[in-house]
C-alpha cells in the first residue's frame, strides 16, 4: 500500500522546510534507514532517512520550500502502487557527481547523453523550475546546456556543471585585460545556509522594533573569581569560561526583570518561566561565503551553577562543530547570547540583531584594561563592552534599563550570583 511521505516537523518553531537535495532517484528502490533527502530549516540542514523500504515517487523538487505536513513523496510496496508521474523533482545524484556527463548505462536506459543535448516540448526547452532559476542567476542560456534529466530535461546538476566550467575562463579574461583578479562567487541563496541566515536577519529587522544600548562592565572581580575556579580545573572537570559567568548573570538579571525573558507569539505576549539561552556560534565554511551561524539552546539556566553551565555550553558548541546537534537542541530559546569577545578589537561594541522571537540579545565584546576612577583614585581595571538589543514592542525603555542595570551589577559583583 502506498504511503504519503510529508515534510516532517523538525523543531517546535518550524513551519516549513526547504528541500536542499534528494539523495535518491525518482522511482528508485529504497531501504529503511537509507539517507533519503536533505531538508533545511531556518539555520540547520538535516539528512533524513527513509522511514520504510519500498519504491519512491518524488513529488517536490529540490530547492522548493514546503509547509510542514505537506506531501513531498510517496513510498509504495510495488511499482503498480506508485503514482504514474512525479512532480518537478530534480532526483539528483550525490553531490560529487554534479555536472558529470551521462554514463553509457544512462544513455542505454533512455537518458540522453551529450549528443542529445537539447530536449524540447512544443518548441519549449524542457527544464525544471530550479534549473531555470539557477540559469537566470548565472546568466546562462538554457539552449546551450545539455540536459541529463528524464527525457533530456535540464536539471540542477546540468546548470551547476556549466556554471563551474565557465568560472575559470572569466578569471583568465580578467587577467588578460590587465585587470586585477577579483573574487566573484555565484551565490544562489535559496537552499543554502547563507540564505537562511540572510532571511532570518532581514525578517528580524523588518518585523520588530529593535533598540540597542551599550555600556562597560568592570569584570576585574569576575576575572579573579574565574581564576579561583581555574585553579580547580582538574577537580571541576572543565576550564570555566567568562561566557559561563555572563550566562549565569543573564539568568540572575531575568529573575529581577522577568519581562526580559519574553516574546510576542502571534498576537500574544509570553513571559517564559524557564531561562533558555540561545548561544550564537559562527562556524567557518569552505569559502568566505558559506559560513554558518547556529544558535544551540542551553535550557533551564536558572537551575544551573557556573560549572554546569560551562560544561553544557561546551557540549553544545562541540556538537555544533561536529554537526550532531538535534532539532530540540536548536529550538526553544528565550534570550540570546552573541559574544564577540576575543574577535572584535578591544573596547569595540557591536550591535547584535535579535534572534526572533526572543525579545533580548546580549552582545559582550573584547575586554581591555584601562584606568578608571575608583573612590577618587585612578585604578587599572578590566572593562568589558556590553551591547543589548531589545524589542521595544515587548520591553519599554524602563524595564530594559532595569534589566541592563541588573546584568551590569551581577557582572561586576560575581559573588551575588554565586551565592
Residue pairs with C-beta under 8 A, 6 or more apart in sequence:
1 76
1 77
1 81
2 74
2 75
2 76
2 77
2 81
2 82
2 83
3 52
3 74
3 75
3 76
4 71
4 73
4 74
5 51
5 56
5 71
5 72
5 73
5 74
5 75
6 68
6 69
6 70
6 71
6 72
7 16
7 17
7 39
7 66
7 67
7 68
7 69
7 70
7 72
8 17
8 39
8 48
8 68
9 68
9 69
10 17
10 39
10 41
10 46
10 327
11 41
11 327
11 328
11 330
11 331
12 328
12 331
12 332
13 42
13 331
13 332
13 357
14 41
14 42
14 68
14 327
14 331
15 67
15 68
16 65
16 66
16 67
16 68
17 39
17 40
17 41
17 65
17 66
17 68
18 39
18 40
18 41
18 63
18 64
18 65
18 66
18 190
18 191
19 37
19 38
19 39
19 60
19 61
19 62
19 63
19 64
19 65
19 66
19 72
19 191
20 37
20 38
20 39
20 40
20 45
20 62
20 63
20 191
21 37
21 38
21 62
21 90
21 92
21 95
22 36
22 37
22 58
22 62
22 89
22 90
22 91
22 92
23 35
23 36
23 37
23 38
23 47
23 94
24 30
24 34
24 36
24 37
24 50
24 56
24 58
24 91
25 91
25 93
26 56
26 57
26 58
26 86
26 89
26 91
26 150
27 55
27 56
27 57
27 79
27 82
27 86
28 55
28 56
29 53
29 54
29 55
30 36
30 50
30 53
30 54
30 55
30 56
30 75
31 50
31 53
32 49
32 50
32 51
32 52
32 53
33 49
33 50
34 49
34 50
35 47
35 48
35 49
35 50
36 48
36 49
36 50
36 56
37 47
37 48
38 45
38 46
38 47
38 48
39 45
39 46
39 48
40 46
40 191
40 193
40 196
41 196
41 327
41 330
42 196
42 200
43 193
43 196
43 197
43 200
43 292
43 293
43 294
43 295
43 330
44 294
44 325
44 327
44 330
45 193
46 327
50 56
50 75
51 75
52 75
54 75
54 76
54 77
55 75
55 76
55 77
55 78
55 79
55 81
55 82
56 73
56 74
56 75
56 76
57 73
57 74
57 75
57 76
57 82
57 83
57 86
58 72
58 73
58 86
58 87
58 89
58 91
59 71
59 72
59 73
59 74
59 83
59 86
59 87
59 89
60 66
60 72
60 73
60 87
60 88
60 89
61 87
61 88
61 89
61 90
61 128
61 129
61 130
62 89
62 90
62 92
62 130
62 156
62 191
63 90
63 129
63 130
63 133
63 156
63 190
63 191
64 88
64 130
65 190
66 72
74 82
74 83
76 82
88 128
88 129
88 130
89 128
90 128
90 130
90 131
90 149
90 155
90 156
90 157
91 149
91 150
91 155
92 98
92 155
92 156
92 157
93 100
93 157
97 157
98 156
98 157
98 160
98 161
99 157
99 158
99 160
99 161
99 162
99 164
99 165
100 157
100 161
101 113
101 114
101 146
101 148
102 111
102 112
102 113
102 114
102 148
104 113
106 113
106 148
107 113
111 148
111 149
111 150
111 152
112 119
112 146
112 147
112 148
112 151
112 152
113 146
113 148
114 146
116 152
117 145
117 146
117 147
117 152
118 125
118 143
118 146
118 147
118 152
119 125
119 126
119 147
119 151
119 152
119 153
119 154
120 126
125 142
125 143
125 154
126 147
126 149
126 151
126 152
126 153
126 154
127 135
127 142
127 147
127 153
127 154
127 155
128 149
128 153
128 154
128 155
128 156
130 155
130 156
131 142
131 154
131 155
131 156
131 158
131 159
132 142
133 188
133 190
134 140
134 156
134 159
134 160
134 163
134 188
135 141
135 142
135 145
135 154
135 159
137 186
137 188
138 159
138 162
138 163
138 186
138 188
140 159
140 162
140 163
140 166
142 154
144 162
145 154
145 158
145 159
145 162
146 154
146 158
147 153
147 154
147 155
147 158
148 155
148 157
148 158
149 155
149 158
163 186
167 184
167 186
170 184
171 181
174 180
174 181
174 182
175 181
183 288
185 287
185 289
187 194
187 289
189 195
189 198
192 290
193 285
193 290
193 291
193 292
193 293
194 289
194 290
194 291
197 292
197 293
200 356
201 353
203 356
204 210
204 353
204 354
204 355
204 356
205 353
207 356
208 354
208 356
208 391
208 393
209 391
209 392
209 393
210 353
210 354
210 389
210 390
210 391
210 392
211 389
211 390
211 392
211 397
211 400
212 351
212 352
212 387
212 388
212 389
212 390
213 387
213 388
213 390
213 400
213 401
213 404
214 349
214 385
214 386
214 387
214 388
215 385
215 386
215 404
215 408
216 383
216 384
216 385
216 386
217 383
217 384
217 386
217 407
217 408
217 411
217 412
218 372
218 381
218 382
218 383
218 384
218 412
219 242
219 367
219 382
219 383
219 384
219 411
219 412
220 381
220 382
221 412
221 413
221 414
221 415
222 242
222 245
222 411
222 412
222 414
223 242
223 382
225 245
225 414
225 415
225 418
226 240
226 242
226 245
229 236
229 240
229 306
229 307
230 239
230 240
233 239
233 240
236 307
237 307
237 311
238 307
238 310
238 311
238 314
239 310
240 306
240 307
240 310
241 310
241 313
241 314
242 341
242 364
243 279
243 310
243 313
243 337
243 339
243 341
243 364
244 306
244 307
244 309
244 310
244 313
245 306
245 411
245 414
245 417
246 337
246 339
246 362
246 364
246 411
247 277
247 279
247 298
247 301
247 309
247 313
247 337
248 301
248 304
248 305
248 306
248 309
248 410
248 417
249 407
249 410
249 411
249 414
249 417
250 275
250 277
250 301
250 335
250 337
250 362
250 407
251 275
251 277
251 301
251 302
251 304
252 406
252 410
252 416
252 417
253 260
253 403
253 406
253 407
253 410
254 260
254 261
254 275
254 302
254 335
254 403
255 302
256 402
256 403
256 406
257 399
257 402
257 403
257 406
258 271
259 271
259 359
259 394
259 395
259 399
259 403
260 335
260 359
260 360
260 390
260 395
260 399
260 400
260 403
261 271
261 272
261 275
261 334
261 335
261 359
261 360
262 269
262 270
262 271
262 272
262 334
262 359
262 394
262 395
263 269
263 270
263 272
263 334
263 357
263 358
263 359
263 394
264 270
264 357
264 359
264 391
264 393
264 394
265 357
269 394
272 334
274 299
274 300
274 302
274 334
275 300
275 301
275 302
275 334
275 335
276 297
276 298
276 299
276 300
276 301
276 332
276 333
276 334
276 335
277 297
277 298
277 301
277 333
277 334
277 335
277 336
277 337
278 295
278 296
278 297
278 298
278 333
278 335
278 336
278 337
278 355
278 358
279 295
279 296
279 297
279 298
279 313
279 316
279 317
279 336
279 337
280 293
280 294
280 295
280 336
280 337
280 338
280 339
280 352
280 355
281 293
281 294
281 295
281 296
281 317
281 320
281 321
282 291
282 292
282 293
283 291
283 292
283 293
283 294
283 320
283 321
284 291
285 291
285 292
294 320
294 325
294 330
295 330
295 333
295 336
295 355
296 316
296 317
296 319
296 320
296 325
296 329
296 330
297 316
297 329
297 330
297 331
297 332
297 333
298 309
298 312
298 313
298 316
299 332
301 309
304 312
305 418
306 418
316 325
316 329
319 325
319 329
333 355
333 358
334 358
335 358
335 359
335 360
335 361
335 362
336 352
336 354
336 355
336 358
336 360
336 361
336 362
337 361
337 362
337 363
337 364
338 352
338 355
338 361
338 362
338 363
339 363
339 364
339 365
340 348
340 350
340 363
340 364
340 365
340 366
341 364
341 365
341 366
341 367
341 384
342 366
343 366
344 350
344 365
344 366
345 366
346 366
346 367
346 368
347 365
347 366
347 368
347 383
347 385
348 365
348 366
348 385
349 363
349 365
349 385
349 386
349 387
350 363
350 365
350 387
351 363
351 387
351 389
352 361
352 362
352 363
352 387
352 389
353 361
353 389
354 360
354 361
354 389
354 390
354 391
355 361
358 391
359 390
359 391
359 394
359 395
360 388
360 389
360 390
360 391
360 395
360 400
360 403
361 388
361 389
361 390
362 386
362 387
362 388
362 407
363 386
363 387
363 388
363 389
364 384
364 385
364 386
364 387
365 384
365 385
365 386
365 387
366 384
366 385
367 382
367 383
367 384
367 385
368 382
368 383
369 380
369 381
369 382
369 383
370 380
370 381
370 383
371 378
371 379
371 380
371 381
372 378
372 379
372 381
372 383
373 379
374 381
384 411
386 407
386 408
386 411
388 400
388 403
388 404
388 407
390 400
395 403
409 416
410 416
410 417
